[in-house]
Amino acid sequence: KLDHRLQLIVSAAAKSGGCYLYSNQIGCDGGRLYYDGCAMVCVNGNVVAQGAQFSMREVEVVSATVSLGEVRSRRAAFSSRCEQSASAPDVPSIVVDFALGGGGPPPPPPRLR
């Protein structure tokens, strides 16, 4: 099932160009369904980040850095979008001196009282 889902997501992002963010629930709904998680980020047909399938963690965060310039270049390659993309303003980049996530595993979720 994951292979089929992955194929659909990669195909959709490759055909039109763009960033495809996929998220899914994790765990059992108390009945017959079990959600496998496996969130992912796909850019222009390439999977750049993917979460674990059937993770036992309560919360899993998947993050990726996406270049909007690459997405725009890919979309500009399609002749039907050339006129539209030529008139679009540039997307500014902002450089900051910090990183989200810190590179280590995510902290545990807070416990509700």
C-alpha positions in Angstrom: 0.0 0.0 0.0 2.9 2.4 0.8 4.5 1.7 -2.6 1.3 2.6 -4.4 0.8 5.8 -2.3 4.4 6.8 -2.9 4.1 6.2 -6.6 0.9 8.4 -6.8 2.5 11.3 -4.8 5.8 11.2 -6.8 3.9 11.1 -10.1 1.6 14.0 -9.1 4.5 16.2 -8.0 6.6 15.3 -11.1 3.9 15.9 -13.7 3.0 19.5 -12.6 6.1 20.4 -10.6 5.7 21.6 -7.0 5.9 20.6 -3.4 3.6 17.9 -2.2 3.2 17.5 1.6 1.5 14.3 2.7 0.5 13.5 6.3 -1.3 10.5 7.7 -2.6 9.4 11.1 -0.6 6.9 13.2 -2.2 4.1 15.2 -5.5 2.3 15.5 -8.9 4.0 15.5 -10.3 1.5 18.0 -12.0 -0.5 15.4 -10.7 -2.3 12.3 -8.4 0.4 10.9 -4.8 0.9 11.5 -3.1 4.0 10.1 0.6 3.6 9.2 1.8 7.2 9.4 4.6 7.7 6.9 4.3 11.4 6.3 6.4 12.8 3.5 7.6 15.8 1.5 8.0 15.5 -2.2 9.5 18.2 -4.4 9.3 18.1 -8.2 8.9 14.3 -8.1 11.7 13.6 -5.6 11.0 12.5 -2.0 13.1 14.8 0.2 11.8 13.7 3.6 9.8 10.7 4.8 8.7 9.6 8.2 8.7 6.0 9.6 6.0 3.6 8.7 4.2 2.0 11.6 6.1 4.1 14.1 5.4 3.5 17.8 5.9 7.2 18.6 2.9 9.1 19.6 4.0 12.1 17.5 6.4 12.2 14.6 7.4 15.4 12.8 8.9 15.4 9.3 10.5 18.5 8.0 12.4 19.5 4.9 14.0 22.6 3.3 12.3 23.4 0.0 13.7 25.7 -2.6 10.8 27.6 -4.1 13.2 28.7 -6.9 13.5 25.0 -8.0 9.8 24.6 -7.9 9.3 27.8 -10.0 12.0 26.7 -12.5 10.3 23.3 -12.9 6.9 24.9 -13.5 8.4 27.5 -15.9 9.6 24.6 -18.1 6.0 23.8 -19.0 5.0 25.9 -22.0 1.5 26.4 -20.7 2.9 28.2 -17.7 5.7 30.2 -19.3 3.7 33.4 -19.7 2.2 33.2 -16.2 5.6 32.5 -14.5 7.4 35.2 -16.5 5.2 37.8 -14.9 5.4 36.5 -11.3 7.5 38.4 -8.9 10.6 36.8 -7.3 10.2 35.1 -4.0 12.5 36.7 -1.5 14.9 34.6 0.6 15.4 35.4 4.3 18.6 34.2 6.0 18.3 33.7 9.8 20.9 32.6 12.4 18.9 29.8 13.8 17.5 26.4 12.7 14.2 24.8 13.4 14.5 21.4 15.0 18.2 21.6 16.1 19.2 18.5 14.1 18.4 16.1 17.0 15.3 14.0 17.7 12.1 15.9 18.4 11.3 16.5 22.1 8.6 14.3 23.6 5.1 15.9 23.5 3.9 17.6 26.7 1.8 15.5 29.0 -1.8 16.7 29.6 -2.9 16.8 33.2 
